[in-house]
């Protein structure tokens, strides 16, 4: 219920602006590291099955414990890419009182954007359009996981010098971890690119049918 309300509020907020935002690519990342991190690159190439050189590139994936289907089920890969925003990374870092701010590299995100303060609340179906013609479609919010929480606890300390517990990251990032999605149109993406964010809104005929 709360998620639906938040999504509706988001759409209503930007309807006077044709339901679009303009963002900026701050960094792009890809990799196959076992520690979940992804290196920054001068550019990345996205194809219909995902990002070239990335561990999540595939048209399908196996589910894990607590996923949508029973663990080990082969399903469509709706997590071909992930994105975070500098605004939400700063928000999580403040909540954790970290000495050093969290980075997209550490969190294993493929894209770090600026200009979308509530990136994590973008609704399913939102489109990210890039100058090369590449288009990415948001599938869902990317909830923080326990493995990432343990990693953050090992790598970061608080300003006070205290260590983090393995669960603090999940609590601080529960509404601001970013989004995941699929590639709709292939192309190149690089830092400095302007991104047109077309926020999904139900079509007019569907809204009228609900009146």
Buried (B, 14 or more C-beta within 10 A) or exposed (E): EEEEEBBEEBBEEBEEEEBEBEBBBBBBBBBEEEEBBBEBBEEBBBEEBBBEBBBBBBEEBEBEEEEEEEEEEEEEBBBBBBBBBBBBBEBBBEBBBBEEBBBBBBBBBBBBBBBBBBBBBBBBBBBBBBBBEBBBBBBBBBBBBEEBBBBBBEBBBEEEEEEBEBEBBBEBBEBBBBBBBBBBBBBBBBBEBEBBBBBBBBEEEEEEEEE
